Amino acid sequence: MKIQDAVCVITGGSGGIGKAMAAAFLEAGAEAVVLADLDASAVQHAATELNCEGRVCNVTDESDIVDLVRHCESRYGRIDLLCSNAGAGGEGVLTDAENAVWQLQWELHVMSHVYAARAVLPGMLERGQGYLLNTASAAGLLAALGSGPYSVTKAAAVKLAEFIAITHGDDGIGVSVLCPQGVNTAMAPRSLGDGQTDGIIEPEALAQTVLEALEAERFYVLPHPEVEDYVRRKGDDIDRWLHGMRRLKRQSQTQ
């Protein structure tokens, strides 16, 4: 898709990946960028800095998402690109991650994408065009050691994006899923020695990869290109991949 002259909405937009994408879209000539975030002060600060609109939105509340979409469609006439980007870390595996952690991760990393698609697709389908960019994670394609709720819900986010692409790809709807490893944000992993990342990149570099992927309409947006090879190896021999991940787990526990 073309970002020039597009109306773009970004949830989780007050900082990090969301704010960097907003800046890149504006630089690329977007007609309008709307930032949405739960933190009212942060999103207004970011919007003022970038000279765009900021809105308060709790992405785990479907009514908030509906209100956001209705506002943007009313003010700008349409939404060309909706970036469902909000997320947060969730540590623990099975025995040490409480149900509340699992539920919040599910609502934040899966249902927020469902709510966004439900809200924005009717207008896009009526026009016969539109684009969804859902932020997942390389953990959703592979795994993040020690982060069960995060890995599992991010995997569900990837599958949801696949399902939307299959269901509406012939209706003029484009879908991409953003799957980075470490990015220099508040969520960045602090360790580089346990197989979780091939290096922490800056949000601005990620945003450029997003622009390129949207232009090419690639489904996977992989700011760490090594991830593509890892996914291929996993598909070629899942048992070997699982053995390798267990080895990485053992190594991380001894460091």
N, C-alpha and C positions, 0 to 999 in steps of 0.2 A: 504494500500500500504506500501511498504518498503521504508524508507528514505535512508537506506544504499545503496550507489552506485547510488543514484538518482541525476538527474540534476534538480535543483529547481530554479525557477524565482519568485521573490517577488517584486511586485510594492508597493509603499509607504514604501520602505525598509530602509530609512535612520535613523529611530528611532522607539521608541515605540514598538508596536506589530510586525511590519515588521522586525525590527532589532533583536528582541528577538526570533522570529521564525527562522531567519537566523542562529543565534548562536546555537539554539537547533538542527537544521538540520545538521549543520557542526559537532556538537558533536556526532550526531547519525550516522555519517559516509557518509554524502552526497558526491557524486563525485564532484559536483560543485554547488555553490549558486551564483546567480546573483541578485544583488540589483538594483532596478530601482526607481528613484524618480525625482520630478520636481526640487528640490534644488540640484544643481550640487555640491556645496561645501559640503553639509551635506552627500550626498550619497557617495562621494569619501572618506570622513572622516570615515564613517561607514565601507566602504569596506576595507579601509586600516587597521582599527582596527580589523576586523574579518578575514583579509587575504583572501578576495574573490573579485569578480569583481563588479564594480559599473557602472551604466549607467544612463544617464539623460533621462527622459521620462515624457512627459505630457500625462497622461492616458485619458484625455478628447479629445485628438487628435488621431484619428484612425491610421493615418500614423505613428505616433510615436510608437504605440503598434506594428504595423506590422514590423517596423524596428527593434524593440527590439526582437521580436520572430525570425525574419530572422537571426539576428546576432547570437542569442544563438543557433539556430539549425545549423548554419554554423560552429560555433566554437566548439560546444560540440556534434553535431550529432543528438541531440534530445532534447526535454523538457519533462521530466517525470511528473513534478508537477508545475503548474502555480498558484501562490497565488495572486489573484487580490485583493489587500489589501488597496489601497489608499482611503482616505476618509477625511471628514472634517465636523465640526458641522454646523448646520443651524438653527438659532433661529427664533422665530415668529410663528404665526398661520396662519390665512387667511387675516385678515385686516391689519396686520402690517408686513407681510413678502412680500417684493417686488418681482416682477416677475423674476428679475435677480437672486435673491437668489434661488427661486424654480428651475430655469433653470440650474444654476450651480450645485445644489444638484442632479438634474436628470442626468446631464452629468457625474458627479463624481461617483455617487452611483449606476447607472444603465447602462448607455451607456459604461462606462469604462469596465464593465464586459462583455457586448455584444462584444465590440471590442476585448477583450482578447480571448474570446471563439472563435470568428470568425477566429482570427489569428492562434491560436494554435491547433484547432481541426483537420484541414486537416492532419497535420503530425501525430497526435495521432491516428486518424482513420486509416491512412495508416498502422501504426504499430499494430493496434488493441489493444492499451493500452495507458493510460494516466490518469492524475488526475487534477481536478480543485478544488481549495479551494477559495471560494469567501467570503470576509469579509463583513458581514452585521452588525447586532446589535440586541440585545434583543428588542430594540425599534421597529425593523421590525416585530417581533413576537407579541409584546404587544403595547407599545406606550411610547414616551418620552414627558412628560408634557411640554408644551410651545415650543415644537420643531416640528412644523408641517411638514416643508419641509424634515427634517431629518427622521422623523418617516415614512412618506409616501414613500420616495425613498428607505429607507432601507427595507420596506415591499416589494417593487417591486424587490429589489435585491434577497430577499428570494424566491419570486415566480419565478424569472428567473432561479435561481439555481435548483428549483424543475423541471422546464420545461426542462432544459438541462439533468438532471438526467433521466427523463422519456424518452426523445428523444434518448439519446445515451447510456443509461445504458446497453443495450444489445450489444453495440458495443465495450465493453471493457473500457469505459470511466467512471471513478469514479468521484463523485461530493460530496463535503461537503460545508456547509455554516456555517461560524463562527459568533456566535451571543452572544457576551459578554455584560454584563452590564458595570459598571465602571472599568476602567483599569488605572493604574497610568501612564498616558501619558499626553501630552498637551491637549487632548480632555476630560480628566476625569471630571465628574460632581463635582462641588465644594460642593454640599449639599448632605447629606445622609438622610435627614428627610422628603422628599417629595414623597417617593415611587418609585423613579427612579432607585435605586440600592440597592442591598443587601450587599454592601461593595466594596471598591475599591481594586482590586487585582494587584499584580505586573505583568508586561509583561512576566517575566520569568515563572511564574506559569501558565499563559495562554498558553505559548508555550508548556509546558509539556502536557496540556490537548489536544492541537492540535496534538501532536505526538501520543498520545493514540487513539484519534479519527480517525486519518489517518490509523493507524495500524489496527483498527477494521472496517475501512471504514464506519463509522457512518455518516449519512447525517447532523444531527444537531451536531455542536460543541458548547457545553455549558459550558464555564468556571465557570459560576454561576449556579450550578445544580438546584437551586430553580426555575429557569426559566421554566424548563420542567413541573413542577407542575402548574405554572401560566398558561401556554399554555393549559394544559389539562383542567383546570377550565374554561378558556375562551371558549374552544370548547364545554364543557358540558352545559354552560348556558351563552350565549353571553349577554343577557339583564342584568343578574346579574353582569357580568364583567364590562359592561359599567357603571352601577350604581356605582360600586366600584371605577372605575377610576374617575368618576365625584366627588365622595366623597374625593378622594385623591387630586384632583384639588382644591376643596374648602379649604381643610386643608392647602395646600401649600400657598394659597393666604392669609391666616390669620396668617402665621408664620412670 
